[in-house]
């Protein structure tokens, strides 16, 4: 049960860790990652609010009174599409990869952690395979968009010239 409790907190752990690591390494990249995770968590909750409260959008164990799927678990019929954990973990894993564009021990370890969290969400009955797959695709897609946006902003920042008259 302890591992399950830790995995429920994983998105928050990544946010705090990103800010700490960013401060220790003196790079803004990890702060961007942490802010991105916060935005994704809010975005995912907003998307869930728009989803129909029926069928494949509901958690598989929606009626189980003993379930433990989130920090603010709402008993009975809450939305599981897309999986917030899958969105955040795949986003984080992709951002670690995009930082160096290398498959090394760090990026492989983070990808494995993301996979463990996603599998745990399925095994515990918190999400269907479809909810997890869509969450993972959203996370990787938004990571790519974030990296593209960071690169675009940095490129334009270097092109800005000040003309003194």
C-alpha positions as YAML, in Angstrom:
chain: A
units: angstrom
residues:
- id: 1
  name: UNK
  ca: [0.00, 0.00, 0.00]
- id: 2
  name: UNK
  ca: [2.91, 2.37, 0.62]
- id: 3
  name: UNK
  ca: [4.04, 2.21, -3.03]
- id: 4
  name: UNK
  ca: [0.51, 3.01, -4.19]
- id: 5
  name: UNK
  ca: [0.41, 6.04, -1.87]
- id: 6
  name: UNK
  ca: [3.75, 7.29, -3.22]
- id: 7
  name: UNK
  ca: [2.61, 6.84, -6.83]
- id: 8
  name: UNK
  ca: [-0.57, 8.84, -6.16]
- id: 9
  name: UNK
  ca: [1.65, 11.77, -5.08]
- id: 10
  name: UNK
  ca: [4.06, 11.41, -8.04]
- id: 11
  name: UNK
  ca: [2.83, 14.45, -10.04]
- id: 12
  name: UNK
  ca: [3.30, 16.69, -6.99]
- id: 13
  name: UNK
  ca: [6.70, 15.14, -6.26]
- id: 14
  name: UNK
  ca: [7.79, 15.97, -9.81]
- id: 15
  name: UNK
  ca: [6.67, 19.59, -9.50]
- id: 16
  name: UNK
  ca: [8.59, 20.17, -6.28]
- id: 17
  name: UNK
  ca: [11.59, 18.22, -7.55]
- id: 18
  name: UNK
  ca: [11.69, 20.21, -10.78]
- id: 19
  name: UNK
  ca: [11.79, 23.52, -8.94]
- id: 20
  name: UNK
  ca: [14.49, 22.25, -6.53]
- id: 21
  name: UNK
  ca: [16.60, 20.74, -9.32]
- id: 22
  name: UNK
  ca: [16.20, 23.92, -11.37]
- id: 23
  name: UNK
  ca: [17.44, 25.97, -8.44]
- id: 24
  name: UNK
  ca: [20.39, 23.67, -7.82]
- id: 25
  name: UNK
  ca: [21.48, 23.51, -11.46]
- id: 26
  name: UNK
  ca: [20.80, 27.16, -12.22]
- id: 27
  name: UNK
  ca: [18.79, 26.36, -15.35]
- id: 28
  name: UNK
  ca: [15.30, 27.55, -16.19]
- id: 29
  name: UNK
  ca: [14.46, 24.37, -18.13]
- id: 30
  name: UNK
  ca: [13.37, 22.42, -15.04]
- id: 31
  name: UNK
  ca: [11.30, 25.36, -13.82]
- id: 32
  name: UNK
  ca: [9.56, 25.31, -17.22]
- id: 33
  name: UNK
  ca: [8.94, 21.60, -16.69]
- id: 34
  name: UNK
  ca: [7.46, 22.17, -13.22]
- id: 35
  name: UNK
  ca: [5.23, 24.99, -14.45]
- id: 36
  name: UNK
  ca: [4.22, 22.77, -17.37]
- id: 37
  name: UNK
  ca: [3.18, 19.99, -14.97]
- id: 38
  name: UNK
  ca: [1.06, 22.42, -12.93]
- id: 39
  name: UNK
  ca: [-0.61, 23.69, -16.12]
- id: 40
  name: UNK
  ca: [-1.20, 20.11, -17.30]
- id: 41
  name: UNK
  ca: [-2.78, 19.13, -13.99]
- id: 42
  name: UNK
  ca: [-5.18, 22.08, -14.21]
- id: 43
  name: UNK
  ca: [-5.84, 21.47, -17.92]
- id: 44
  name: UNK
  ca: [-6.56, 17.78, -17.35]
- id: 45
  name: UNK
  ca: [-9.00, 18.58, -14.56]
- id: 46
  name: UNK
  ca: [-10.70, 21.12, -16.82]
- id: 47
  name: UNK
  ca: [-10.98, 18.57, -19.63]
- id: 48
  name: UNK
  ca: [-12.46, 16.04, -17.22]
- id: 49
  name: UNK
  ca: [-15.09, 18.61, -16.26]
- id: 50
  name: UNK
  ca: [-16.21, 18.77, -19.89]
- id: 51
  name: UNK
  ca: [-16.44, 15.01, -20.42]
- id: 52
  name: UNK
  ca: [-19.76, 13.16, -20.32]
- id: 53
  name: UNK
  ca: [-20.31, 11.38, -17.03]
- id: 54
  name: UNK
  ca: [-20.94, 7.99, -18.61]
- id: 55
  name: UNK
  ca: [-19.40, 5.03, -20.37]
- id: 56
  name: UNK
  ca: [-15.73, 4.97, -21.27]
- id: 57
  name: UNK
  ca: [-15.13, 8.35, -19.63]
- id: 58
  name: UNK
  ca: [-15.81, 6.97, -16.13]
- id: 59
  name: UNK
  ca: [-13.19, 5.22, -14.02]
- id: 60
  name: UNK
  ca: [-13.53, 1.43, -14.22]
- id: 61
  name: UNK
  ca: [-13.96, 1.22, -10.42]
- id: 62
  name: UNK
  ca: [-16.25, 4.25, -10.15]
- id: 63
  name: UNK
  ca: [-18.67, 2.45, -7.84]
- id: 64
  name: UNK
  ca: [-16.07, 0.83, -5.55]
- id: 65
  name: UNK
  ca: [-16.33, 2.54, -2.12]
- id: 66
  name: UNK
  ca: [-12.82, 1.34, -1.14]
- id: 67
  name: UNK
  ca: [-10.93, 2.68, -4.12]
- id: 68
  name: UNK
  ca: [-8.02, 5.05, -3.78]
- id: 69
  name: UNK
  ca: [-7.31, 6.70, -7.11]
- id: 70
  name: UNK
  ca: [-6.50, 10.30, -6.27]
- id: 71
  name: UNK
  ca: [-5.79, 12.71, -3.46]
- id: 72
  name: UNK
  ca: [-9.29, 14.15, -3.69]
- id: 73
  name: UNK
  ca: [-11.09, 10.94, -4.59]
- id: 74
  name: UNK
  ca: [-14.74, 11.56, -5.30]
- id: 75
  name: UNK
  ca: [-16.68, 8.41, -4.65]
- id: 76
  name: UNK
  ca: [-19.08, 7.25, -7.31]
- id: 77
  name: UNK
  ca: [-18.87, 7.99, -10.99]
- id: 78
  name: UNK
  ca: [-16.00, 10.39, -11.43]
- id: 79
  name: UNK
  ca: [-14.28, 10.93, -14.75]
- id: 80
  name: UNK
  ca: [-11.07, 9.09, -15.61]
- id: 81
  name: UNK
  ca: [-10.56, 10.35, -19.17]
- id: 82
  name: UNK
  ca: [-7.78, 11.33, -19.72]
- id: 83
  name: UNK
  ca: [-5.61, 9.96, -16.93]
- id: 84
  name: UNK
  ca: [-3.91, 12.88, -15.19]
- id: 85
  name: UNK
  ca: [-1.12, 10.61, -13.97]
- id: 86
  name: UNK
  ca: [-0.47, 9.35, -17.53]
- id: 87
  name: UNK
  ca: [-0.47, 12.91, -18.88]
- id: 88
  name: UNK
  ca: [1.98, 14.17, -16.24]
- id: 89
  name: UNK
  ca: [4.30, 11.15, -16.25]
- id: 90
  name: UNK
  ca: [4.57, 10.94, -20.04]
- id: 91
  name: UNK
  ca: [5.09, 14.71, -20.22]
- id: 92
  name: UNK
  ca: [7.89, 14.52, -17.65]
- id: 93
  name: UNK
  ca: [9.55, 11.53, -19.34]
- id: 94
  name: UNK
  ca: [9.42, 13.27, -22.73]
- id: 95
  name: UNK
  ca: [10.79, 16.52, -21.27]
- id: 96
  name: UNK
  ca: [13.74, 14.63, -19.74]
- id: 97
  name: UNK
  ca: [14.44, 13.07, -23.14]
- id: 98
  name: UNK
  ca: [14.03, 16.39, -24.99]
- id: 99
  name: UNK
  ca: [16.51, 18.06, -22.62]
- id: 100
  name: UNK
  ca: [19.42, 16.14, -24.18]
- id: 101
  name: UNK
  ca: [17.80, 14.21, -27.05]
- id: 102
  name: UNK
  ca: [19.66, 11.15, -25.76]
- id: 103
  name: UNK
  ca: [18.52, 7.80, -24.47]
- id: 104
  name: UNK
  ca: [20.75, 7.53, -21.42]
- id: 105
  name: UNK
  ca: [20.37, 6.20, -17.88]
- id: 106
  name: UNK
  ca: [18.43, 9.28, -16.76]
- id: 107
  name: UNK
  ca: [15.89, 9.29, -19.59]
- id: 108
  name: UNK
  ca: [15.49, 5.49, -19.49]
- id: 109
  name: UNK
  ca: [14.96, 5.56, -15.70]
- id: 110
  name: UNK
  ca: [12.33, 8.28, -15.95]
- id: 111
  name: UNK
  ca: [10.59, 6.44, -18.79]
- id: 112
  name: UNK
  ca: [10.56, 3.29, -16.64]
- id: 113
  name: UNK
  ca: [9.12, 5.24, -13.69]
- id: 114
  name: UNK
  ca: [6.41, 6.65, -15.97]
- id: 115
  name: UNK
  ca: [5.59, 3.15, -17.16]
- id: 116
  name: UNK
  ca: [5.40, 1.84, -13.58]
- id: 117
  name: UNK
  ca: [2.99, 4.62, -12.59]
- id: 118
  name: UNK
  ca: [0.83, 4.06, -15.69]
- id: 119
  name: UNK
  ca: [0.71, 0.29, -15.13]
- id: 120
  name: UNK
  ca: [-0.15, 0.81, -11.45]
- id: 121
  name: UNK
  ca: [-3.08, 3.04, -12.45]
- id: 122
  name: UNK
  ca: [-4.40, 0.25, -14.69]
- id: 123
  name: UNK
  ca: [-3.82, -2.59, -12.21]
- id: 124
  name: UNK
  ca: [-5.48, -0.65, -9.38]
- id: 125
  name: UNK
  ca: [-8.57, -0.16, -11.54]
- id: 126
  name: UNK
  ca: [-8.30, 3.63, -11.53]
- id: 127
  name: UNK
  ca: [-8.18, 3.88, -15.34]
- id: 128
  name: UNK
  ca: [-8.90, 1.84, -18.43]
- id: 129
  name: UNK
  ca: [-6.16, 1.18, -20.99]
- id: 130
  name: UNK
  ca: [-7.82, 3.72, -23.32]
- id: 131
  name: UNK
  ca: [-7.83, 6.46, -20.66]
- id: 132
  name: UNK
  ca: [-4.13, 5.81, -19.96]
- id: 133
  name: UNK
  ca: [-3.15, 5.68, -23.65]
- id: 134
  name: UNK
  ca: [-4.91, 8.96, -24.41]
- id: 135
  name: UNK
  ca: [-3.34, 10.54, -21.34]
- id: 136
  name: UNK
  ca: [0.14, 9.40, -22.43]
- id: 137
  name: UNK
  ca: [-0.37, 10.72, -25.97]
- id: 138
  name: UNK
  ca: [-1.56, 14.07, -24.63]
- id: 139
  name: UNK
  ca: [1.46, 14.29, -22.30]
- id: 140
  name: UNK
  ca: [4.03, 13.53, -25.03]
- id: 141
  name: UNK
  ca: [2.28, 15.88, -27.47]
- id: 142
  name: UNK
  ca: [2.26, 18.72, -24.97]
- id: 143
  name: UNK
  ca: [5.92, 18.06, -24.10]
- id: 144
  name: UNK
  ca: [6.81, 18.42, -27.77]
- id: 145
  name: UNK
  ca: [4.76, 21.64, -27.95]
- id: 146
  name: UNK
  ca: [6.49, 22.95, -24.81]
- id: 147
  name: UNK
  ca: [9.97, 22.26, -26.19]
- id: 148
  name: UNK
  ca: [9.00, 23.84, -29.50]
- id: 149
  name: UNK
  ca: [7.68, 26.88, -27.62]
- id: 150
  name: UNK
  ca: [10.82, 27.19, -25.47]
- id: 151
  name: UNK
  ca: [13.04, 26.92, -28.55]
- id: 152
  name: UNK
  ca: [10.92, 29.50, -30.37]
- id: 153
  name: UNK
  ca: [11.06, 31.96, -27.46]
- id: 154
  name: UNK
  ca: [14.82, 31.52, -27.01]
- id: 155
  name: UNK
  ca: [15.43, 31.91, -30.75]
- id: 156
  name: UNK
  ca: [13.42, 35.13, -30.88]
- id: 157
  name: UNK
  ca: [15.12, 36.44, -27.75]
- id: 158
  name: UNK
  ca: [18.51, 36.13, -29.44]
- id: 159
  name: UNK
  ca: [17.24, 37.83, -32.60]
- id: 160
  name: UNK
  ca: [15.98, 40.90, -30.74]
- id: 161
  name: UNK
  ca: [18.19, 43.87, -31.39]
- id: 162
  name: UNK
  ca: [18.19, 47.19, -29.60]
- id: 163
  name: UNK
  ca: [18.72, 50.17, -31.83]
- id: 164
  name: UNK
  ca: [20.00, 53.31, -30.15]
- id: 165
  name: UNK
  ca: [19.31, 56.53, -32.07]
...
